[in-house]
Amino acid sequence: MNPGGFVGRPEYGRARERWGNESRHYVAVAVAIDAAYHTADERGQKGQSRMSSATAVAPRAQLFTPYTLRGITMRNRIVVSPMCQYSCTDGLATDWHLVHLGGRAIGGAGLVIAEATAVEARGRISPEDLGLWNDEQIAPLARVAAFLKEHGAVAGIQLAHAGRKASTYRPWAVNQGAALAEDGGWPDEVIAPSAIPFSATYPRPRAMSRAELTAVREAFVAATKRALTAGFEFIELHAAHGYLLHTFLSPLSNDRTDEWGGELAGRMRFPLEVVDAVRAAWPGHLPLGVRLSATDWVAGGWTIEDSVVLARELRARGVDVIDASSGGVSTAQQIPVGPAYQAHLAEQIRRGADIPTMAVGMITEPQQAEEILERGQADLIALARAFLRSPYWAAEAAAALGVEDADWPAQYGRAKPQVAQLAGQR
Ligand SMILES: Cc1cc2nc3c(=O)[nH]c(=O)nc-3n(C[C@H](O)[C@H](O)[C@H](O)COP(=O)(O)O)c2cc1C
């Protein structure tokens, strides 16, 4: 892997400083972990030296065993985590999405999840977000889904509503914070469970009416049907990172006094209603996942114990896998960032709710991923930034873990990462 390949871009460096100041979730995590990346690299080197003896005895790395959810089988346990590309006009996927997502399918990932895809125009994080709120948005995504499947990956998509974190500028825009109407934003139409802004620089949301709860739930259903028409085989509902569904769950962002607020059962009600409606619209042979912020990392906020309770409810409602992320609902969060820093959350949900989990967050090394599976912390391993550095992370991991027969495109046959070749470099 070549971290310098994108860290070295000057505009990325400038943007990174600015995003950190804005406390935007994805960026806050990225900033915080920078130092730890080096630790991860050092650990990776140690891990690789352990690997040479491990590969001599291990029949096959678990990372490269197939995994079945309902009627869908992934060729391995490696997932491309959803990543906003902020590269759309009117929510339409472009050639960027085809190349970006398609490249990771060519590179051997088992499941590729397209970025947070807005179910309503006002549910976009930025004006440039991907969407599935109208039928025109189906065809360009169908092209992407077909390509992913043609190259051996399961085609996944994350359906999302940004809630009170909607209508912001994309990370590399000159302006930051609430996106103004003249720049394509909708700061006066931002909705949330309660009229509590994320921070002073974000739009002030309006508390959702009963009619809006119904409308948003139905928008999730309509987007689900469009995702099916587009050919996707896996949906992940975004209930993490301070976006709409997460803000219903967390007591820090939900102070409603009606049946969608109050105690845990009330705060879970709207996300569970959305899950029920989506599950009913999504075919029985196709798997459904939910991404949770397993903890808010704030005293008085949503906890891992709450997540276990919710995961049991989700399992009972036909959710097949929990993607265990964390944070994003409060600027007061204190995230103990480090290698695989959220894997223990995936483990607690897996054990506590008896449901498959996906571990994510600073998993960068093949041996590290393998150990998470071996320890029974998770069933799937999702990577985000490691895949931005290398679309071929999966193929490189296969070689590093001594797996000879991982998928590799015939067109690239002469360049297939070789087990012996990488072993020779160690
Ligand atoms: C550029 C970028 C965009 C992201 N967009 C999304 C998104 O659309 N939905 C989401 O749930 N998480 C998103 N994330 C978070 C990642 O999916 C992932 O959870 C996080 O980066 C931690 O994993 P990593 O350490 O492997 O990067 C994004 C992360 C990055 C770097």
The ligand as a Tripos MOL2 file, in Angstrom:
@<TRIPOS>MOLECULE
LIG
   31    33     1     0     0
SMALL
NO_CHARGES

@<TRIPOS>ATOM
      1 C1        -14.0040    9.5730    1.9940 C.3       1 LIG1
      2 C2        -14.8710    8.8720    2.9960 C.ar      1 LIG1
      3 C3        -16.2500    8.8760    2.8220 C.ar      1 LIG1
      4 C4        -17.0640    8.1840    3.7190 C.ar      1 LIG1
      5 N1        -18.4080    8.1140    3.4790 N.ar      1 LIG1
      6 C5        -19.1820    7.2920    4.2380 C.ar      1 LIG1
      7 C6        -20.5170    7.0030    3.8700 C.ar      1 LIG1
      8 O1        -21.0030    7.4010    2.8060 O.2       1 LIG1
      9 N2        -21.2390    6.2400    4.7120 N.ar      1 LIG1
     10 C7        -20.7170    5.7150    5.8660 C.ar      1 LIG1
     11 O2        -21.4190    5.0230    6.5990 O.2       1 LIG1
     12 N3        -19.4350    5.9270    6.1920 N.ar      1 LIG1
     13 C8        -18.6540    6.6610    5.3900 C.ar      1 LIG1
     14 N4        -17.3290    6.8170    5.6800 N.ar      1 LIG1
     15 C9        -16.7720    6.0680    6.8150 C.3       1 LIG1
     16 C10       -16.1690    4.7490    6.3250 C.3       1 LIG1
     17 O3        -17.1380    3.9170    5.7240 O.3       1 LIG1
     18 C11       -15.4750    3.9930    7.4670 C.3       1 LIG1
     19 O4        -16.4360    3.6120    8.4020 O.3       1 LIG1
     20 C12       -14.3960    4.8320    8.1620 C.3       1 LIG1
     21 O5        -13.6010    5.5280    7.2060 O.3       1 LIG1
     22 C13       -13.4780    3.9600    9.0090 C.3       1 LIG1
     23 O6        -12.9000    2.9480    8.2110 O.3       1 LIG1
     24 P1        -11.3670    3.0270    7.6850 P.3       1 LIG1
     25 O7        -10.5020    3.2180    8.8920 O.co2     1 LIG1
     26 O8        -11.1470    1.6940    6.9920 O.co2     1 LIG1
     27 O9        -11.2580    4.1850    6.7510 O.co2     1 LIG1
     28 C14       -16.4920    7.5110    4.8150 C.ar      1 LIG1
     29 C15       -15.1150    7.5430    4.9840 C.ar      1 LIG1
     30 C16       -14.2990    8.1820    4.0880 C.ar      1 LIG1
     31 C17       -12.8170    8.1490    4.2730 C.3       1 LIG1
@<TRIPOS>BOND
     1     1     2 1
     2     2     3 ar
     3     2    30 ar
     4     3     4 ar
     5     4     5 ar
     6     4    28 ar
     7     5     6 ar
     8     6     7 ar
     9     6    13 1
    10     7     8 2
    11     7     9 ar
    12     9    10 ar
    13    10    11 2
    14    10    12 ar
    15    12    13 ar
    16    13    14 ar
    17    14    15 1
    18    14    28 ar
    19    15    16 1
    20    16    17 1
    21    16    18 1
    22    18    19 1
    23    18    20 1
    24    20    21 1
    25    20    22 1
    26    22    23 1
    27    23    24 1
    28    24    25 2
    29    24    26 1
    30    24    27 1
    31    28    29 ar
    32    29    30 ar
    33    30    31 1
@<TRIPOS>SUBSTRUCTURE
     1 LIG1         1 GROUP 0 **** ****
